[in-house]
Amino acid sequence: MNIGNASKLRGIIDILLENESRINEAKPIRYWYPLSLATYGTDEIIEALDSMCSFRTSMAEKTLQFERQFSKWQDSADAVMVNSGSSADLLLCLLLTNPLAPMVNPGAEIIIPVVTWPTQIWAAMMAGLKVKFVDVDPDTLNVDLDDLESCITSETEALFLVHLMGNPCDMDRIGALAKQHKLHILEDCCEAMGATWDGKKVGNFGVGAAYSFFFSHHITCMEGGMVAAASLEGAEQLRLLRAHGWIRNVDPSRYDLSSHPDIDPRYAFVNWGLNVRPTEVQAGFGIRQLEKADAFGLRRRAIAERFNAHISKTTWLRTPVVSPKAVPSWLALPVMVHQDAPFTRSEITAYLESCGVETRPVVTGNVARHPVAKLFPEFRTRSFPGADKIHSHGFYIGLSPLQTDANVDRLLETFNTFLERY
Ligand SMILES: Cc1ncc(COP(=O)(O)O)c(C=O)c1O
């Protein structure tokens, strides 16, 4: 975009946003402490307008630029942008069963924690994998390591982890199990962008990792996602799977079309595939948001540390246990109500909601308890006592890097007022 125009545009957008003070005006009507606040502003809007005004809205240079910046930030071999975190999960699973370069046997078993965002599960099922659920530890909200160990059989070929709420899984023990049983590791990092285990960013422990750029996530593209790939070959397959199975977005010289003289290389299909491409508008948002990711992460961490320290002094509430080797990147502030507490999870969340603090359950809770479970036999295999505890006693409240200290003070006061009754 012409620089002169961009600066005029900046002035106009600043006026429209009233110097960004309008950004979060709409949301807090009901909640002064909502789940999330808009983290984008003039920079992202200018990028979006730039794409629209130059008629470059379909996937092109900005997507490539964002992918390069993301893989550098993540320290992965490559990164492939998609239209949502759910699509990122789906491509990761399709990578395992990819017809052009399969990594597992047909119908291979994949282990997935029973408390997660459900599209992680649908992704595996839709990719033709056989899902086996593993229980979740209510102390960490992550995979129960003993249950995991006992779930692995000779049928198991992959493990799809989730670092729930941003708390990293124990990658030492999981890595050792994966090595011992020759399991492929996939990571759902949609809630954990920037978290580390033993100094290494989560998402770098296996074949690849999924990220979500939904509105409330660590960075936002409004909607959007990314697959961080551990190898260039994997990224190439992901690009085929992302867009139609055609060779347009990969190096065409790798695909010998000499025996297909009737095929126009612009429409040459070498694999199966979907269309889960992002737009340039989303990628433009991503480029600007990624520049702010570290600052957002620090602020999220500071608020979470304050909140967790406060909750740790209470009798009836606790926050997740974090390993000394982990540095979480909290997506939200999860809380577990002690099972002997003189109040229920519903009572505290109803109170918080009535005070203007937005709450949610810890995503699915035990996903096997949802109506959808009736549709699939995978859900009806056994009980999951750890997940049940999270289902009945867990909830979370929001965590925005834009939240003020005054609001955090008020939040802690609100918890105190409730707890003083008991
Ligand atoms: C763990 C996890 N996986 C996947 C997703 C799906 O991401 P999206 O909403 O971008 O499709 C989410 C969304 O919140 C999530 O929390």
The ligand as an ORCA input file, in Angstrom:
! r2SCAN-3c Opt
* xyz 0 1
  C      -7.674    -27.256     22.391
  C      -8.395    -26.691     21.206
  N      -8.293    -27.333     20.026
  C      -8.905    -26.874     18.925
  C      -9.665    -25.724     18.960
  C     -10.353    -25.282     17.711
  O      -9.925    -24.023     17.278
  P     -10.885    -23.146     16.354
  O     -11.953    -22.572     17.228
  O      -9.987    -22.084     15.797
  O     -11.442    -24.027     15.309
  C      -9.804    -25.019     20.156
  C     -10.622    -23.820     20.207
  O     -10.796    -23.153     21.190
  C      -9.162    -25.509     21.316
  O      -9.276    -24.912     22.492
*
